Structures are given as structure tokens and as C-alpha cells.
């Protein structure tokens, strides 16, 4: 067992958890307009459900308006319907050239619901990180049992994995706190 290879593998897996979490949070509505809100909205593109951001350019007009300009004008109606069906809670306005979507401010109840969901998702990410740690620890212990590494080396690698896990869990907490502040911002 190579210590450096194991640590690289563990860190790569933990980075993927963080990247996935950041991507999920970016598409969470927090009262401000961002093109990422439309990432999960699928419009019918010649019979194929396609993310809106792949068939149109999306811009932001301050303070809370998304401007969607499809590359094919025939898609205006399909995109409009897809946004109406989505969970954005916003009504699109189609002027024949572009679609404007004004993102309404969040209510107090909706903010609390988002915070609750955010905390639940945060805990799920931490569980994923701990599962990565447990898997690495099992691998280290098995290598020690098979006499591939010494007891001292095993303990040292385990401490490194534990420290790395702590750093990534703190990163999840920091990301969650930043998103929570964004959601509570009026």
C-alpha cells in the first residue's frame, strides 16, 4: 500500500463530494436571479428534454430578472412552458424575442423551509465524507493486518485521513453557512 496514492484517492473522492454539493446549492433558489436556477429546467427540444441553458443564452437583469434568449426562436413556447411547470415559483413573460423571468422574493416560511433542506443536505454530504473516511480506514487496517505496512505507518496514515476528513467537513459547514446567509438575505 502506497500512502501517497491512498491519500490522493481519498482527497479526490472528497473533492467530488464538495463539487457536487456546490453545484446542488448553486441551483437552489435564494431570492436572487442566477442562470444556475434554470439548470434543472428541461424544455422540449425537438422531442428531447434538454436543459434550458443548453438551448438558450441566459442573462441576469438586475435586480431579480433572468433574460432567456433561445438560439432557435421556435423554442420560445417550449421554454416558457418548461419554466411554468418548474418549481421556480415564477411566471415567464414571452415578448416574442426573449423570455423574462422575475424571481419573486422569498417569504419567511419559504426561507425556513430552504434552511431546513439545506441543513439536511449538508448532513448528507458529511455522511458521504465519513463513508469515504471509513472506506480508507478499512483499507489501511487490512493492509496492516496483511503485514503490508507497519503499525506505526498505519496509525500515521489513519491520522492523516482523519485530519483530511475534518477539513472537508469544515468546508461543508462553511459552504452551508454562506448559502444560509444568502437565503436569509432580504
C-alpha positions in Angstrom: 0.0 0.0 0.0 1.3 3.4 -1.0 0.5 6.2 1.4 0.6 8.9 -1.2 -1.6 7.1 -3.6 -4.2 6.4 -0.9 -4.3 10.0 0.3 -4.6 11.2 -3.3 -7.5 8.9 -3.9 -9.3 9.9 -0.6 -8.8 13.6 -1.3 -10.1 13.2 -4.9 -13.2 11.5 -3.7 -13.8 14.1 -1.1 -13.3 16.9 -3.6 -16.0 15.3 -5.8 -18.4 15.4 -2.9 -17.7 19.1 -2.4 -18.1 19.9 -6.1 -21.4 18.1 -6.3 -22.6 19.9 -3.2 -21.6 23.3 -4.6 -23.4 22.5 -7.8 -26.6 21.5 -6.0 -26.5 24.6 -3.9 -26.0 26.9 -6.9 -29.3 25.8 -8.3 -31.1 26.3 -5.0 -33.3 29.4 -5.2 -32.2 32.0 -2.7 -34.1 35.1 -3.8 -31.7 36.4 -6.4 -31.6 35.7 -10.1 -28.8 33.4 -11.3 -28.7 31.4 -14.6 -28.0 28.3 -12.5 -31.6 28.3 -11.4 -32.6 27.0 -14.8 -30.0 24.2 -14.8 -32.7 21.6 -13.8 -35.4 23.1 -16.0 -35.9 20.8 -19.1 -37.5 22.2 -22.3 -38.7 20.1 -25.1 -36.1 20.4 -27.9 -37.5 18.6 -30.9 -38.8 15.8 -28.8 -35.8 15.6 -26.4 -36.0 17.1 -22.9 -33.0 19.4 -22.8 -31.7 21.8 -20.1 -32.7 25.4 -20.9 -29.1 26.5 -20.6 -28.1 24.2 -23.5 -30.6 25.8 -25.9 -30.5 29.4 -25.0 -28.3 32.1 -23.6 -29.3 33.2 -20.1 -28.5 36.7 -18.7 -29.4 38.5 -15.5 -31.0 41.9 -15.4 -30.8 43.5 -12.0 -32.3 43.1 -9.5 -34.1 39.7 -9.9 -34.8 39.1 -13.5 -33.5 36.3 -15.8 -33.4 37.1 -19.6 -33.5 33.9 -21.7 -32.8 34.2 -25.4 -33.2 30.9 -27.2 -30.9 30.2 -30.2 -33.9 28.9 -32.1 -36.9 31.2 -31.8 -39.2 28.2 -32.3 -38.2 27.1 -28.7 -39.7 30.2 -27.0 -43.0 28.5 -26.2 -41.4 25.3 -25.1 -39.0 27.1 -22.7 -41.9 29.2 -21.4 -43.9 26.0 -20.6 -41.0 24.3 -19.0 -40.4 27.3 -16.7 -44.1 27.4 -15.8 -44.0 23.6 -14.9 -40.8 24.1 -12.8 -40.7 24.7 -9.1 -39.2 28.2 -9.5 -42.4 29.8 -8.4 -42.0 32.5 -11.2 -44.1 33.3 -14.2 -42.2 33.8 -17.5 -43.1 36.7 -19.8 -42.6 35.9 -23.5 -42.3 39.0 -25.7 -41.6 37.1 -29.0 -37.8 37.5 -28.8 -36.8 36.8 -25.3 -38.4 35.4 -22.1 -38.1 37.4 -18.9 -38.5 35.6 -15.6 -38.7 37.8 -12.5 -37.7 35.9 -9.4 -40.1 36.8 -6.6 -38.6 37.5 -3.1 -38.8 34.6 -0.7 -41.3 34.5 2.1 -40.2 33.9 5.6 -41.8 30.4 5.6 -40.1 29.5 2.4 -36.7 30.7 3.8 -37.1 28.5 6.8 -38.0 25.5 4.5 -34.9 26.2 2.4 -32.7 26.4 5.5 -34.2 23.1 6.8 -33.5 21.4 3.4 -30.0 23.0 3.4 -29.1 21.5 6.8 -30.4 18.1 5.7 -28.4 18.2 2.5 -25.3 19.4 4.5 -25.6 16.4 6.8 -25.9 14.0 3.8 -22.7 15.4 2.4 -20.9 14.9 5.8 -22.1 11.3 5.8 -20.6 10.9 2.3 -17.3 12.2 3.6 -17.4 9.9 6.6 -18.1 7.0 4.4 -15.1 7.8 2.3 -13.0 8.0 5.6 -14.4 4.7 6.8 -13.6 3.0 3.5 -10.0 4.4 3.6 -9.6 3.3 7.3 -10.8 -0.2 6.4 -8.2 -0.4 3.6 -5.4 0.8 5.9 -6.4 -1.7 8.6 -6.5 -4.5 6.1 -3.0 -3.6 4.8 -1.7 -3.6 8.4 -3.4 -7.0 9.0 -1.8 -8.4 5.8 1.6 -7.1 7.0 1.9 -4.7 4.0 2.5 -1.8 6.3 3.7 -1.4 9.9 1.5 -0.5 12.8 3.2 3.0 13.1 2.7 3.7 9.4 -0.9 2.6 9.7 -1.6 4.9 12.6 0.1 7.8 10.9 -2.0 7.3 7.7 -5.2 7.0 9.7 -4.4 10.3 11.4 -3.9 12.0 8.1 -7.2 10.6 6.7 -9.0 11.8 9.9 -7.4 15.2 9.6 -8.4 15.5 5.9 -11.9 14.4 6.7 -12.2 17.1 9.4 -11.0 19.7 6.9 -13.6 18.7 4.3 -16.4 18.5 6.9 -15.5 22.1 8.0 -15.6 23.1 4.3 -19.1 21.7 4.0 -20.1 23.7 7.1 -18.6 26.9 5.6 -20.3 26.4 2.3 -23.6 25.7 4.1 -23.2 28.8 6.3 -22.6 31.0 3.3 -25.7 29.6 1.5 -27.7 30.1 4.7 -26.7 33.7 4.9 -27.6 34.1 1.2 -31.1 32.6 1.8 -31.8 34.7 4.8 -30.7 37.9 3.0 -33.7 40.1 2.3 
